[in-house]
């Protein structure tokens, strides 16, 4: 079905509304996306680093969210991040609203569950605080939606679209690879359920479904080999996405215990999913075919696998993806022969109940940002998550010039780099000579920024690793010129920019 003017109007309505709400949370309660600052900093490095190039993104993070943030490289404001994250959130809602047009069921019920969808605290939190997960949710919806459309129409285009969405998901979260692997044994049976049995046709459609994931990951392996000299640099790097996830997982004993245990993995995932969005488990029984059931339960299957493997720092907010998927199932159910008004009403009531469950799961979360969001919902101003980093950046702005050089590790210092907004003045780990700079930091940089060791628990920091006492004792030929509880700035008295020609 072609895109119509009302689709565009619906999208812009939600985009503007979500953006205004996000700005309100930022200006009134100091709530904004920590990940958004990280993505903007990487965009700055890619577009204005030394030299400007895409591999400055690090070659170790799933690439797709960073590419979408490249237009924001000129900015350092949390509000700029909202432009992108609310765009994806509005697009996700619009996809679900658009699906209504194929379902001539009870309009009142569909309207109610749609409103309950975008008012859910978990969905709002993800859109305002986790841009990459919002993008992931969009493609997960496309993946599931395409399965439903293929089942209804038997048009191969929808399997291709589903495969492309799966490939895009692999470019946002590497663990999607395990979902693809899990689908391979079932794909021929799933596809044959919705089409005439033909071995060649089923094989071709299966390849269309799973190949995009391997193409995306294969391309990333190739780029790592070309630019870093190591095909699996994204895995072995000390800054690796997988290493960060493993450290974060260790902070959650329940996940740590579930590693390698199927029963505990299932229990942890199902329990967290139910306590975040219970309505999801009541829409699953309305599905009457294996194909659609596997597609709808894919988020749970994925998390069970990665929790079992020990590579998932599972959070309550991850289950926001269950909300739009549930609505797609509801829309399908409303138009199915098995539709019962009474059961539809039960699901609608459970959508209301899920508002409380979503809020409660965030409020009791061990994740500080999730708890802060519930405080903002209560109308309470939350502590600025990067207030110290902003103050460090302001100090540097006031005491440096365009020729000054600053050395920091942006594993945890990325907010400082972002807020300073002049990446060419930093010596950072993506640069090939960074280790050489670390050997003589006072001779290479005018300012050296060192974090308190405690804040590097889930983020590798080469400065702290090479100079474990630097936070307290500083460096040779430097003077402590600025400090906060978590950061200290040392000024060099012998850096190259301070030496005369004869001294050099």
Residue, then its C-alpha position, 0 to 999 in steps of 0.5 A: x500500500x502506498x504511503x499517503x498524506x495522512x501517514x506523513x501527517x501522523x508521523x510529523x504529529x508524533x515526532x513533534x509531540x515526542x520532541x516537545x516532551x523530550x525537551x520538557x524533560x530536559x529543561x525542567x528535570x535535567x533528564x536526557x540521553x546518556x547514550x545520545x551524548x556518546x553517539x554525538x561525540x563519535x559523530x564529532x570524531x568521524x566528521x571533525x576528528x584528526x583526520x575526519x574519517x568514519x573509522x574514527x567511530x572506533x570500528x568496535x561498536x555496532x555501526x548503524x546508530x552512529x551513521x544516523x548521528x553523523x548530521x549531529x556532529x556540529x552539536x554538543x547539546x542533548x536536545x540535538x540527540x532528541x531530534x534523532x531519537x524522537x524521529x525513530x520513536x515517531x516512526x515506530x508509532x506510525x508503523x503501528x498506526x499504519x498497520x491499522x489500515x489493513x485491519x478492518x476490526x474494532x476501531x475503538x479498541x485499536x485506537x485505545x491500545x495505540x494510545x496505551x502504546x505510546x504512553x507506556x513509560x518503558x517506551x517513552x524512556x527508551x525513546x528519550x534515553x536509549x536512541x540505539x534501542x529505539x532504532x533497534x525497536x523500529x527494525x524489530x517491528x519491521x521484521x515481525x510485521x513483514x512475517x505477518x504480511x507474508x503470512x497474509x499475502x504470500x508475497x516474497x517481498x515481505x520475506x526480503x523485507x524481513x531479512x533486510x530488517x534482521x540485517x539492520x538489527x545486526x548492525x545495531x546490536x551484534x547479538x542479533x546474529x544469535x537470533x538469526x542462527x536460531x531461525x535458520x533451522x526453523x526458517x524452511x518450516x516457517x516459510x513452507x507454512x505460508x507458501x506452496x512447498x517447493x524446495x528451491x523456492x523455500x531455500x531461496x526465501x530462507x537465504x533472503x531471510x538470513x543472508x543480510x545478517x551475514x552480509x552486515x557482520x561480514x562487512x564489519x569484519x572486513x572493515x576491521x581487517x582493513x583499518x585495524x589489521x585484525x578481522x575481529x578487532x571489534x571483539x578483542x579490543x579492550x573497548x569491545x562492546x562484548x567486554x563492556x556488556x560482560x562487565x555490566x552483566x557482572x553488576x547484576x548477580x541474577x544475570x551472572x548466575x544465569x550464564x550457562x544455565x538454560x532454566x535460569x536464563x528462561x526464568x530471568x528473561x520471562x520474569x523480567x518481560x512479564x514484570x515490564x509488560x505483562x500484556x505481551x504474554x496474553x496476546x501470544x495465545x491469540x496466534x494460531x500459526x507457528x510462523x507468526x508465533x515464532x516471529x512474535x516471540x523472537x525478542x524473548x528467544x533472543x534474550x534467552x540465548x544471549x543471557x545463557x551465553x553471558x553476553x547480555x546486560x539485560x535491562x527492563x527497558x529492553x523489553x520496550x520492543x514487546x510493546x509494538x509487537x504486541x500491538x501488531x498481534x492485537x491488530x491481527x487478532x482483531x481481524x481473525x476468525x478467532x476474535x472474541x470481544x471479551x478477550x479483546x477487552x481483557x487484553x485492553x485492560x491488561x494494556x492499562x495494567x502494563x502502564x503500572x508494571x512498566x513504571x514500577x519496573x523502571x522505578x525499582x531498576x538497578x539502572x540509575x538512568x531508569x530510576x531517574x526517568x521515574x523521578x522525572x515522571x513524578x515531577x522531580x528534578x534529577x541530578x545532571x548525569x554529566x554535570x561534572x564533565x560539563x564543568x570540566x569542558x567549561x574549564x578547558x574552554x576558558x583556559x585553552x586556545x585553538x592550538x592547545x592539546x588535551x589528552x584523555x581516554x574517551x571510554x569514560x571521558x566522551x562527555x568532556x570531548x562532546x561538550x568541548x566540541x572541538x575534537x581536533x584538539x584531543x589525543x584519543x584512543x582511535x588515533x594510531x599514535x595514542x600509545x606513544x602519547x601516553x608514554x610521555x603525556x606531559x610532553x605531548x599535551x597541554x592538559x591531561x584529564x584523568x578519571x577517578x578509578x571507580x568510574x572506569x569499572x565498566x569502561x576501559x581507560x588506558x590512562x588509568x591502566x598505565x598510570x593507576x596512581x595518576x588521579x591522586x599523584x598526577x604526572x611528572x612535570x604537571x600541576x593540578x589545575x582543576x578537579x571535581x569528585x570524579x575528574x582531575x585536570x593536570x596542566x603540563x609545564x613541558x608540552x611541545x606547544x609550551x617549548x620554544x624552538x630551541x628547547x624542542 
